[in-house]
Amino acid sequence: GMGQIRSHTFRGRRYRIREVSRLGPREAPKYGDSDDPRTSAVDKEIRLTRGLSDFEFLYTILHEGLHACYPDLDEDSVEMGSGDLVRLIWRYGYRRGENR
């Protein structure tokens, strides 16, 4: 599992964080997704697929976090940004469950 983190606040908006067995169609599964930060829903959620590798997990949490922080960014920008950030963080040796 992901450990004990169940929620996080991004720019004043609280998100529940939940692990799910699968997202998207079987032919094209997704690592994660999140509710649009612009909605008025109080119980916004980020969903992460179970069983991601360390790299996939780090990428996905950055990706969904960027969506939550910057709702004005389009998918391409978030994808490029999270890809660049995860590669940099990875080069520094950060891995899931370490460096606590």
HUHU-V636535 format. One record per residue. RES is the residue in one letter. PSI is psi in degrees with one decimal (NA if undefined). Layout:
# HUHU-V636535
res=RES psi=PSI
res=RES psi=PSI
This chain:
# HUHU-V636535
res=G psi=-178.9
res=M psi=0.1
res=G psi=-158.7
res=Q psi=2.2
res=I psi=118.3
res=R psi=-17.1
res=S psi=162.9
res=H psi=149.0
res=T psi=125.3
res=F psi=115.4
res=R psi=45.7
res=G psi=-2.1
res=R psi=122.5
res=R psi=132.8
res=Y psi=135.2
res=R psi=144.1
res=I psi=125.8
res=R psi=139.1
res=E psi=135.2
res=V psi=157.9
res=S psi=-31.9
res=R psi=146.3
res=L psi=139.2
res=G psi=175.5
res=P psi=155.0
res=R psi=-35.0
res=E psi=-25.2
res=A psi=68.1
res=P psi=152.4
res=K psi=150.2
res=Y psi=-35.6
res=G psi=169.5
res=D psi=172.7
res=S psi=157.0
res=D psi=148.5
res=D psi=125.0
res=P psi=-18.0
res=R psi=-12.8
res=T psi=156.4
res=S psi=-2.9
res=A psi=133.8
res=V psi=-35.4
res=D psi=62.7
res=K psi=154.2
res=E psi=143.6
res=I psi=130.7
res=R psi=133.8
res=L psi=136.6
res=T psi=136.7
res=R psi=148.6
res=G psi=15.7
res=L psi=147.7
res=S psi=167.1
res=D psi=-45.0
res=F psi=-45.9
res=E psi=-41.2
res=F psi=-48.3
res=L psi=-44.4
res=Y psi=-46.7
res=T psi=-41.4
res=I psi=-36.4
res=L psi=-44.6
res=H psi=-51.5
res=E psi=-33.4
res=G psi=-39.4
res=L psi=-41.1
res=H psi=-44.2
res=A psi=-38.6
res=C psi=-37.4
res=Y psi=75.0
res=P psi=-17.6
res=D psi=-15.4
res=L psi=139.6
res=D psi=169.5
res=E psi=-41.6
res=D psi=-43.2
res=S psi=-43.3
res=V psi=-40.8
res=E psi=-46.5
res=M psi=-45.0
res=G psi=-46.0
res=S psi=-34.7
res=G psi=-46.5
res=D psi=-43.8
res=L psi=-43.6
res=V psi=-37.5
res=R psi=-39.9
res=L psi=-49.2
res=I psi=-40.1
res=W psi=-41.1
res=R psi=-29.3
res=Y psi=-3.6
res=G psi=8.7
res=Y psi=132.9
res=R psi=155.8
res=R psi=133.0
res=G psi=-5.1
res=E psi=-179.6
res=N psi=33.3
res=R psi=NA
